């Protein structure tokens, strides 16, 4: 049975809701503040809730934030491959969500920023596993090279997914070039796709993206409430989103990625998986908090209300 092996970073979010960000040097009052497990936890929780057993391969620290992260993973049924790092606590991200549902992050890295070859030596990878790589991992010198060396030793039957993240432009191009030839799934938002392809429009990015990736790589480009675009080598195909009243976009992309992978692992076609991922992301933004992915039953219930839940979309560029 397939599993999701997540190599990214679980951190703790201090999520605060406010009307709008203050100007530099200013101050404002938040409507709420709460600590949550976040970062890679959001992707794993989404996958786990949608039927894909998930294993966290990253580090988790000794301290109050590490304890919070571990408890959240245990509650979701997520397995942890590594013991507690005795030298550092888990990192913290201040996640500021404005009334518009836009979010701003400020992060401080902890134990999750490191990973060694020894950490990965004992990991058993099954032939049909899905390995998830975050662009954030490639920003950490103590993690990137051991991780990439390990990935290059994986069997070709192991599915490799990559979410470049908002700091894509800061990743060493040499590290990207080591990773990209091995990819089976690229999942990003439109802004990241445009940065990666140096494009001024989404249409150009969708056209240029496959040229920089392996032939077998499925590309998924999220486009907010519009849904997403997928490409299996036959040109970009639009998968429509769903109209909802968004209150918090924090974690929506993670929800989409986790449910997309869980659906593919369950044997769904790419179009079917993308529709399920669009549904899950739409439901997630109607709730406050970073890890608000619905479970498979809720996704199914939502889609049953739609006349043709898995249409054959013909809109292509």
C-alpha positions in Angstrom: 0.0 0.0 0.0 1.3 3.4 -0.9 2.4 5.9 1.7 3.3 9.6 1.6 6.9 10.2 2.9 7.1 13.9 3.7 10.7 15.3 3.8 9.8 18.9 4.5 9.4 20.9 7.7 6.8 20.7 10.4 6.8 24.0 12.3 4.4 25.7 14.7 2.2 28.6 13.4 1.2 31.5 15.6 -1.9 32.3 13.6 -3.3 35.8 14.1 -6.4 37.3 12.4 -6.5 41.1 11.8 -8.2 43.6 9.5 -5.0 44.7 7.7 -1.3 44.7 8.3 0.1 47.8 10.0 2.5 50.1 8.3 6.2 49.7 9.1 6.8 50.8 12.7 3.0 50.8 13.4 0.8 48.7 15.6 -2.6 47.0 15.3 -4.8 44.7 17.3 -5.5 41.2 16.2 -9.0 39.6 16.5 -7.6 36.3 17.6 -4.3 34.4 18.1 -3.7 30.7 18.4 -0.8 28.2 18.1 -1.2 25.4 15.5 1.1 22.8 14.0 1.8 24.1 10.5 4.2 24.0 7.6 4.5 20.5 6.3 1.9 19.3 8.8 -0.8 20.8 6.6 0.1 18.7 3.6 0.4 15.5 5.7 -2.9 16.1 7.5 -4.7 16.6 4.2 -3.3 13.4 2.8 -3.9 11.4 5.9 -7.5 12.6 6.2 -8.0 11.5 2.6 -6.8 7.9 3.1 -3.0 8.0 2.5 -0.9 6.8 5.3 1.8 9.5 5.9 5.2 9.4 7.5 7.2 12.5 8.5 10.9 12.1 7.7 12.0 15.5 9.1 13.3 16.5 12.5 11.2 17.7 15.4 12.7 19.5 18.4 12.9 19.3 22.2 10.7 22.0 23.7 7.2 23.4 23.8 6.9 23.8 20.0 8.2 20.4 19.3 5.8 18.9 21.8 2.9 20.7 20.2 4.0 19.5 16.7 4.3 15.9 17.9 0.9 15.9 19.5 -0.7 17.2 16.4 0.9 14.5 14.3 -0.1 11.8 16.7 -3.7 13.0 16.7 -3.8 12.7 12.9 -2.2 9.3 12.9 1.0 10.6 11.1 4.0 8.5 11.8 7.4 10.1 12.7 10.6 8.4 11.5 13.1 10.3 13.7 13.5 10.7 17.4 13.3 14.0 19.2 16.2 16.3 18.3 17.8 17.1 21.8 19.6 20.2 20.7 16.9 22.6 19.3 13.2 23.2 19.6 10.9 23.1 16.5 10.6 26.4 14.6 7.9 29.1 14.7 6.0 30.9 12.0 3.9 34.0 12.7 1.0 33.7 10.2 -1.0 36.9 9.8 -4.3 36.6 8.0 -6.1 39.9 6.9 -9.8 40.4 6.5 -9.3 39.9 2.7 -8.1 36.3 3.5 -4.6 37.1 2.3 -1.8 35.8 4.6 1.7 37.0 5.5 4.3 34.7 7.1 7.4 35.5 9.2 9.4 32.3 10.1 12.2 31.3 12.5 13.8 27.9 11.7 14.4 25.4 14.4 15.3 21.7 14.5 13.3 21.0 11.3 15.9 22.9 9.3 18.5 20.2 9.5 18.7 16.6 8.2 21.7 14.3 7.8 22.5 11.2 5.7 22.3 9.2 8.9 18.8 10.4 9.5 17.7 9.0 6.1 19.9 5.8 6.1 17.3 3.8 8.1 14.3 4.9 6.1 12.6 2.0 4.2 11.0 3.2 1.0 8.5 1.0 -0.7 8.2 0.8 -4.5 4.8 2.6 -4.7 5.5 5.3 -2.1 5.1 9.0 -2.8 8.0 11.2 -1.6 7.2 14.9 -1.1 9.9 17.5 -1.3 9.3 21.2 -0.3 11.3 24.0 -1.8 11.9 25.2 1.8 14.1 22.2 2.3 16.4 23.3 -0.5 17.0 26.6 1.3 18.7 24.9 4.3 22.4 24.0 3.7 22.3 21.4 6.4 19.4 19.6 4.7 19.5 20.1 1.0 22.5 18.0 0.0 21.9 15.0 2.2 18.2 15.0 1.0 19.1 15.3 -2.7 21.7 12.5 -2.4 19.1 10.2 -0.8 16.5 11.1 -3.5 19.0 10.2 -6.3 19.3 6.7 -4.8 15.5 6.0 -4.8 14.0 3.4 -7.1 12.4 4.9 -10.3 9.1 3.3 -9.2 8.9 5.7 -6.2 6.8 8.8 -7.1 8.6 12.1 -6.4 6.5 15.3 -5.8 7.9 18.8 -5.5 6.2 22.0 -4.2 8.7 24.8 -4.8 7.1 27.3 -2.4 7.1 31.1 -2.4 10.9 31.4 -1.9 11.7 29.5 -5.1 13.8 32.4 -6.5 16.2 32.0 -3.5 16.9 28.3 -4.2 20.4 27.5 -5.6 19.8 26.7 -9.3 22.3 23.8 -9.0 20.2 22.2 -6.3 17.1 22.5 -8.5 18.9 21.0 -11.4 19.7 17.9 -9.3 16.1 17.5 -8.3 14.1 18.3 -11.4 15.1 15.3 -13.7 13.6 12.9 -11.1 10.2 14.6 -10.7 6.9 12.8 -11.3 4.7 15.7 -10.0 5.2 19.5 -9.9 2.6 21.3 -7.8 2.7 25.1 -7.3 0.6 28.2 -7.5 0.6 30.4 -10.5 3.1 33.0 -9.1 5.7 30.3 -8.4 5.2 28.8 -11.9 5.7 32.3 -13.4 8.9 32.8 -11.4 10.2 29.4 -12.4 9.6 30.0 -16.1 10.5 33.8 -16.0 7.0 34.5 -17.5 4.9 37.6 -17.3 1.6 35.7 -17.7 0.0 32.4 -16.5 -0.5 31.4 -20.1 3.2 31.7 -20.9 4.1 29.8 -17.7 1.8 26.9 -18.5 3.3 26.6 -21.9 6.9 26.8 -20.8 6.8 24.8 -17.6 6.8 21.3 -19.2 10.0 22.1 -21.1 11.9 22.4 -17.9 10.6 19.1 -16.4 10.8 15.4 -17.3 8.4 14.0 -19.9 6.6 11.9 -17.3 6.1 14.8 -14.9 2.5 15.8 -14.2 2.3 19.5 -13.7 -0.3 21.1 -11.4 -0.6 24.9 -11.2 -3.1 26.2 -8.7 -5.0 29.4 -9.6 -6.8 30.3 -6.4 -10.6 30.2 -6.7 -10.3 29.6 -10.4 -9.2 26.0 -9.6 -6.0 24.7 -11.2 -4.3 23.7 -14.5 -2.9 20.3 -15.1 -0.7 19.0 -17.9 0.0 15.4 -18.6 2.0 16.1 -21.7 -1.0 17.0 -24.0 -1.2 20.7 -23.2 -2.6 22.6 -20.2 -6.1 21.6 -19.1 -8.2 23.7 -16.8 -10.0 22.1 -13.9 -12.6 24.5 -12.6 -12.7 25.6 -8.9 -15.7 26.2 -6.7 -17.3 29.4 -5.6 -17.2 29.7 -1.8 -17.0 32.5 0.9 -13.3 32.5 1.8 -12.3 33.5 5.3 -8.7 32.2 5.5 -6.5 31.1 2.7 -3.7 29.9 5.0 -2.9 26.3 4.2 -5.2 26.1 1.1 -2.3 25.2 -1.3 -1.1 22.6 1.2 -4.5 21.1 1.3 -4.6 21.0 -2.5 -1.2 19.3 -2.7 -2.0 16.7 0.0 -5.4 15.7 -1.5 -4.0 15.7 -5.0 -1.3 13.2 -4.0 -3.7 11.1 -1.9 -6.1 10.9 -4.8 -3.4 9.9 -7.3 -2.2 7.2 -4.8 -5.8 5.9 -4.6 -5.8 5.3 -8.4 -7.7 8.4 -9.5 -7.0 9.9 -12.9 -5.2 13.3 -12.9 -8.4 15.1 -13.8 -10.4 13.3 -11.1 -7.6 14.0 -8.5 -7.4 17.7 -9.5 -11.2 18.0 -9.0 -11.0 16.5 -5.6 -8.0 18.7 -4.7 -10.0 21.8 -5.9 -12.9 20.7 -3.7 -10.8 20.2 -0.7 -9.1 23.6 -1.1 -12.4 25.3 -1.5 -13.7 23.8 1.7 -10.5 24.6 3.5 -10.7 28.4 2.9 -14.1 28.6 4.5 -12.5 27.7 7.8 -10.0 29.6 10.1 -6.7 27.9 10.7 -3.8 26.4 8.7 -4.7 22.7 8.7 -8.4 22.8 7.7 -8.4 20.1 5.0 -11.6 18.1 4.9 -11.7 14.4 5.0 -12.5 12.1 2.0 -16.1 11.6 3.1 -16.7 15.4 3.1 -15.1 15.8 -0.3 -17.3 13.0 -1.6 -20.4 14.6 -0.1 -19.6 18.0 -1.7 -19.1 16.4 -5.1 -22.4 14.5 -4.9 -24.2 17.8 -4.8 -22.8 18.7 -8.2 -24.5 17.4 -11.3 -21.3 16.2 -13.1 -18.6 16.0 -10.5 -15.8 14.8 -12.8 -16.4 16.6 -16.1 -14.2 16.2 -19.1 -12.8 19.7 -19.3 -12.0 20.7 -22.9 -10.6 24.2 -22.1 -7.0 24.2 -23.3 -4.5 26.8 -24.1 
